[in-house]
């Protein structure tokens, strides 16, 4: 299933969106020019994970030489602070802990979003579809063109 989040131009760097994919709530994040998507349910105790704070990795080059990575790539659950990697969903609060589901995110042109984004092909004169015969009335139709880039989550 593909979930179209929004046009890229409406999703600034540092922003997050929470979308529904069937019964799943998914958080979509834009960190600089990269997009991430994870399930909005903390595996620890079911908290609203995607409402949590974002944080960068702490990197140690040696004893006492700690620096912070340039951009945030961890999210902390607002209930208990358990941290997860936005890219993989991996937990860092104990060995063997359950990871949160991470989803693939892409940017797609509007005309690549599938049959729903393309104009329908009209039936030939006198054609029958699913056992139905055309009636005497024809509604006016218009071609549809989608030209923007959209953020899309693969569920």
C-alpha positions in Angstrom: 0.0 0.0 0.0 1.3 3.5 -0.8 0.3 6.4 1.3 0.7 9.9 -0.3 1.6 12.2 2.6 1.7 15.6 0.9 3.6 17.6 -1.8 7.3 18.0 -1.0 7.0 21.8 -1.2 4.5 21.7 1.7 6.9 19.6 3.9 9.7 21.8 5.1 13.0 20.4 6.6 12.5 19.7 10.4 8.8 19.1 10.0 6.9 15.9 10.9 3.5 14.6 9.8 1.4 11.8 11.3 -0.7 9.9 8.7 -3.1 7.0 8.9 -2.5 3.8 6.8 -5.5 1.6 7.5 -5.5 1.1 11.2 -1.8 2.1 11.6 -0.6 5.5 12.6 2.7 6.4 11.0 5.0 9.4 11.7 6.8 10.8 8.7 9.8 13.1 9.3 11.9 15.3 7.1 15.4 15.8 8.4 17.2 18.1 6.0 16.6 16.5 2.6 16.0 12.9 3.9 12.6 11.4 4.8 11.9 8.8 7.5 8.7 7.0 8.5 8.1 4.9 11.7 5.1 3.5 13.4 3.6 5.9 15.9 3.4 3.4 18.7 6.3 2.8 21.1 6.9 -0.9 21.5 7.8 -0.3 25.2 4.3 0.6 26.5 2.4 1.9 23.5 3.0 5.6 23.8 2.6 8.1 20.9 6.2 7.7 19.8 6.1 10.2 16.9 5.2 13.1 19.3 8.5 12.7 21.0 11.6 14.9 20.8 14.3 14.3 18.1 17.9 14.1 19.1 21.3 13.6 17.3 23.7 10.8 18.0 26.4 11.4 20.6 29.7 10.3 19.0 32.9 9.6 21.0 36.2 9.6 19.2 38.0 8.7 22.5 37.6 9.1 26.3 36.2 12.5 27.1 35.9 13.4 23.4 32.2 13.5 22.9 30.5 15.5 20.1 26.9 15.5 18.8 26.1 14.5 15.2 25.0 17.3 13.0 21.4 16.3 12.4 18.8 14.5 14.6 18.2 10.8 13.8 16.8 9.5 17.0 13.3 9.9 18.5 12.5 9.6 22.2 9.1 8.4 23.3 7.4 11.2 25.2 6.2 8.7 27.9 9.4 7.2 29.2 12.2 8.5 26.9 13.0 5.3 25.1 15.0 6.1 22.0 14.7 4.7 18.5 16.7 5.2 15.3 14.5 6.9 12.7 16.0 4.9 9.9 15.9 1.4 11.3 13.5 1.6 14.2 16.2 0.0 16.5 15.8 0.6 20.2 18.8 1.6 22.4 17.3 1.0 25.8 18.3 -2.6 26.5 19.6 -5.6 24.7 17.1 -7.5 22.7 14.4 -4.9 23.0 11.8 -4.8 20.2 12.4 -2.3 17.4 9.6 0.0 16.1 8.5 -0.7 12.5 10.3 1.6 10.0 8.8 2.2 6.6 10.4 3.1 3.2 9.8 6.7 2.1 10.3 8.1 -1.4 9.6 11.2 -3.4 7.5 10.5 -6.5 6.2 12.7 -9.3 2.5 13.1 -9.3 2.2 11.2 -12.6 3.9 8.2 -11.1 1.4 7.7 -8.3 -0.6 5.1 -10.1 -3.8 4.8 -12.0 -5.7 7.1 -9.6 -3.5 10.0 -10.7 -4.0 9.4 -14.4 -7.0 10.3 -16.6 -9.4 7.4 -17.1 -9.5 5.8 -20.5 -13.0 6.3 -22.0 -15.0 3.3 -23.2 -15.3 2.9 -27.0 -18.7 3.7 -28.5 -21.2 0.9 -27.6 -18.8 -0.9 -25.2 -20.1 -2.9 -22.3 -18.3 -2.8 -18.9 -19.1 -5.4 -16.2 -22.4 -6.4 -17.8 -23.7 -2.8 -18.0 -24.8 -1.1 -21.1 -24.1 2.7 -21.6 -27.1 4.9 -21.1 -28.1 7.9 -23.1 -26.3 10.5 -21.0 -22.6 11.3 -20.9 -21.1 13.5 -18.2 -18.5 16.0 -19.2 -14.9 14.9 -18.2 -11.7 16.8 -18.0 -8.0 15.6 -18.3 -6.1 15.6 -15.0 -2.4 16.4 -14.8 -0.3 16.0 -11.6 3.0 17.7 -11.9 4.3 18.2 -8.3 6.6 15.8 -6.4 5.0 14.1 -3.4 6.2 12.4 -0.3 5.1 8.7 -0.4 5.3 6.0 2.4 5.4 2.3 1.4 3.4 0.4 3.9 
